[in-house]
């Protein structure tokens, strides 16, 4: 008590000297220099009145009870067995208790709050109320778990090897009658909260800020390649040319060709008219079409729909991709990649896709997707062989299958 009185008297002396202006600056500085010495004599420990507010996670407890499997599945987009398997896979990549000042949340709870936010796009505060933690805790573990999910990329997000590619091509051939198709390429715009600097770069043709996601989807709606790095205002051609798929296609797509109608035909992807015509990328005819070209477009469109449906299933399962997320725009690509990994995990675990999720895609009113432009090509000589390949496939369909319109 005596030391506290000395401290207050010392403070008052400095204040009085400043007001009077009679003493020299050197005298006042001497008094200030002596302040820390007196201050540290006050050896009184500080205690928080409330270290951690008492909260209840009744909602999480309710989901885990018997008879609530449907609510559990709606909240986490997977059943309990798959959820436990996911926790086991993520455990090695989540920080150990020694990293935290206070005991960390149990791993199942960390994963649960992350999945709940991805599936509902709820605010941090709302997720915190569900799981009985503060919104800052939700923010911390959401980022930690998303980064941990990215460590599973090699296991769940990869281009198929040769044998698997042959099975995919056989499935696509049943769907489209076109041989050697190993995936459908498409892109979509994800709403974001853009940064102040460079805001206009993120505004797409529909007038709302976004980031472009380009992906390759196989016949089972598994994502095989994902590129998320271009702002919404980027030209479609630049989005494609800046992707890893374009720059490393020879390394990603298995080197294989088979004889189709007398011509060696390699493994190919199929895309919409916005993409260029390449030896490994087939697209529809544009302009004035004859019946054979129109029929070819119908057959190729039956395979292109796989890519569109893949994005629909992804967005329906993880609804955060339908709305503008309250996160830093630099972190959005990590969230999108994490959602595709979780989507592939759920598809491989045979988790059913519920029809009740489809109405959630009616967000197109608020965030309508920009229309796909037609890729205008000059006709360099190097493209003549690719055009011949498409002509050969058109003739193959004309000679072996009925014309479609």
N, C-alpha and C positions, 0 to 999 in steps of 0.2 A: 504493500500500500504506500509505503514511504517513497519507493522508487517511482511509482506512478505520479505522486505529487511533484517530485523533482522534475519529471519529464514535462508536466504541464507548466510548471514555473519557468522552465527553460524556454518553452514555446512562447510563453507570454513575454519574456524578456526580448526575444527576437522581434516579436510583433510591435512592442512598445518602441524599440529602437528604430524600427522602420517608419513608424508614425511620427516620432519626434524629429528625426533628421539631424539630431545633435551629434551623435556619435559618428566616427569615421567608418568608411566602408571596410577598413581592415578589421575594426572591432566586431562589426556584424558578421563578417566572414569567419572570424574566430569562433563566434558563438555557434554558427552553422556547422563548423568542423567538429565541434564537440558533441553535436546532436547524435550521430550514430552510436557513439560510445555509451551515452546514457540510454539510448533506445534499446540496445541489445542487452542491457542489464535487466530489462523487463522479461524475465524468463517465464512467461505465462503461455502454456500450450493453447492452441486454437482448436476448437471443435465445431463441426457443422451442426446446426440445429436439426437438420434433416439430411442425412447422407444419401438415402435412397427412399423415395416415396413408395409406400406400400401399394402394389398394383395386383390385379387379378387377371389371369389368363383363362377365364371361364369358357371363352369361345373355343380355344384350342382344346381344352379338356372335353368340351361337348363333342367336338369332331372325332375324338379318339374313342368315344364310347361305342359299344356294340349297337348295331342298328342304325348307325349314322354313316354307313359306307357311301351313300349317294352324296351327302353333304361333303364328306371327306374328299371324294373324287372331284366334285365341283370346285373345291377350294384349292387343291394341289394338282389337279389334272392327271392324277395317277392314283392307283390303289396303294394300300399299305405296304404290300410286299415290294413293289417297285420303288416306293419312297424309301424304304429301309435299304434297298440295294443302292440307290443313289447316294444316300448318306454314307454308306461304306466306301463308295468310290471317291467321294469328296473329302472324307476325313483326313487323308494324308496331305491335302493341300490347304487345309484351314489352319490358322495360327494356333500354336500350342498354348496352354494356359499360362506359361511363363512370360508370354508376350504382354499379357494384360495386367493392369494394376489391380483390378478386381476380378473375381472368378468369372470366366466367360459363360455365355449361355450354352446349354447343351447343344451338341451338333444337330440333332433333329430339329430343335427349335430354330437354330440359325437357318437351316435349309428351308424349314416350313415358312418362315416369314418372308424369305426371298421368293419362293414359289407363289405364295399368296399375292405378293405385290405384282409379280409378273403376270399372274392370271387375272387379276382384277384391276390393275392400274390404280389402286387406292392410294391416297396420300399417306405419307409417313405417319402422320398422326393417327389416321384410321387403322393402319396396320398395327401401330403400337397399342391401340386400345384393344384390338383383337387378341394380341399375344401378351398383354400385360407388361409392356416395356415402354420406355420413353421414345419419342420420335427420333431423337439423336442416336439411340441404340439401334433402331431400325435402319437408319441411314448407314451406320457403320457396318453392320452385318450384311446388309444388302450388297454393298460394294465388295465386301470380302468374299461372299459366296459367289457372286457373279464372276469374280476373278478366278475363283477355284473351279467353277464350271468350265472356264476356258481351257483349263489344263486337261480336260477330257476330249479336246478337239481331235487329236490323232486317233482316238478310239471310235468316235462317233461321226466325224465330219471329214471324209476323205473320198478321193476319186477311186472308183473300183479298179481292181487289177484285172488281168486278161480274162481269167475264167469267170469271174463275177460279171464282167462286162458282156461276155457272150450270153449269159443268162438274161441280163437286162435287155440286150438287143433282141433276143428271142421273144421276150414279153412285149416289147414295142412293136415287133413285126406282127404279132397277133392283133395288136390294137390298130396299127396304121397300114399294114401290108408293105411297109418300107423296111428294107433290111439294114442292119448295122447302125441302128439308132441307139445311142447309149444314154440319152438324157435330153431334157427340154430346158432351154435357157430362157429366163425372163427377168424382169426387174420390177420393183415397186418403190414407192416413196413412203418413208416413215416420218410422221409428224415429229417435230422437235421444237424446243425453245431455243431460238437462235442466239448467238452472241451479239453484243452490240457492235463489235468491230466486224465488218464484212457481212452485215445482215443481208444485204441484197444478193450475195452469192448463194444464199440458202433458199431464196424464194423461187419456187418452180413456176411452170407455165400457168398453173391454176391460181397463183397468187398467194400461196401459203408456204411457210418455211418447212423444209424437209431435208432428209438425207437419203440418198439413193442406195438401194440394196439390190444387187444383181446376184442371181443364184442359178445353179443347175440342179434340176430335180429328176429323179429316176421314176420308174414305173410304180414303185411302192411309196411314192411321195416322200422319199428320203432326200435330204439336201446333200449334194455331193461336192459342191463348191460354192462359196459365198464370198462376195466382195462388198464391204460396207465402208466407204471412205469418201465418196464424192458428194458435195453439197447439192441441194435440189436444183440449183440453177445451172448445173453443169450440162453441157450438150451431151445427148445420148451417145454420140460417136466417141466422145472423150471418156465417158464412163466405161465403155467397153474396152477402149484401147489402153486405159490406165489400170485395168484389172489384171490380176495374176493369171487368170485363165488365158487371156489373149497373149500375154508375154511368155507363158510357159506351157502352152497347149501341147507341144510335142512331148513334154515330160509328164503331163497329167493324163492325157488320153492314150490308152494302150495302142501300141503300134501293131495294127492288124488290118488286113484287107482280104476281101473275098470276091469271087467273080460274080457279078450281077449283070446279066444280059450282055456278056462278052466284055465287060469293063471291070477292072479292079476297083473296088469300092471300099474305102477305109471306114473305121468307126467315125460316126458323126453325131453332132448335136443338132437339134432343130430349134429354130427361133422365129420370131415375128418379123415383119418387113423392116423393122427399125435396125436390124442387124445386117452387116455385110455378108455377101456370099463368099464363103471360104471352103477350102477343101475339107475341113472338119466341121463346118457349120452350114447347114442347109436351111433355106428359107423359101417362102412362097413366091410365086410370080406376082408381078405388079403391072399396072397399066391395063391396056386392052388385052383381054385374054380369049384364047380359043377354047373349045370344050375340053381338050386334053389338059391344058394348063389349069383351067378351073377345077377339073377333077383332081389334079395333083394337089392343088391348094386345099381341097376338102380332106384328102387323105392326110396331108401333113398337119392340118389343123386339129385332127383327132388326136395327134400326139402332143401338139403344143398345149392343149388344154390341161395336160398333166402338170405343166409348170404353173399355170394359173391356179389350179386346184391346190397345188402344194403351198402356195402363198396364202390361199384362203384358209387352209387347215392350220397353218402356222399362226396366222393372226387370230383365228377363232380360239385356238388353244391358249395362246398368250396374248391377252387383250391389251396389254401395255403397248403393243405395236399399232393399235388402232387409234390411240389417243396421244395427245402431246404430253410427254413425260416430264415431270418436274425434276429433271436431272441436268447436269452440265452437258452441253452438246458434245463435248469431247469424250464423254463416257457412253453416249448412245451406241456407237459401233460395238462396244463390248457387250451391251445388253442384247443387241440384235443377234450377235454371234452366239451368246449364251442361250437365247431362245431357240435358235436353229439346232444347237446341240441337244437341248432338252427335248425338242420336237423329235429328233432322230432317236433319242433314248426311249421316248414314249412309244414311237412307232415300232421299234425293234422289240420292245417289251409287250407288243400286241395290246396296248392300251386302247380301248375303243374310242372312236371319235363320236361325240354325241351330236345328234341332229339339232338339239336345242341350242347349241353354240352358234349355229348359222346366223340367226337374226342379229347377233352382235356385230356382224360385218356391215350393217346398215349405217355405218359411220361415213359412208361415201358422200352423204349430203354435206357434212361439215368439211371433210377432207377428200374431195373428188380427185381421183388419180388423173394425172395429165395424159392426154391422148398420145398414142404411139405414132411418131412420124414415119414416113417411108424413107428408107436410106437411099439417097441419090448417089448412084455410083458412076464414076467415069468408067470406061471399059478398057483398062490396060490389058496388054497381051497376057500377062501372068494370070488373068482371071478367065481366059478363054477355056482352059482345061476344067476349071470349076463349073463353068456354065455347061460344058459338055457333059459333066457328071450329072448335073441336074436334068439335062435333056434325056440322058440315058435312063435315069430313074423314072422320068415321066413316061417314056416309052415302055419301060418294064411294067408299070401300072396299067398302061393302056392295053398292052398285049395279054395281060394275065388277070385283070380284074375289071369289073364293070365301071363305067364312067359315073362319077358322082357330081352332084351340084349342091 
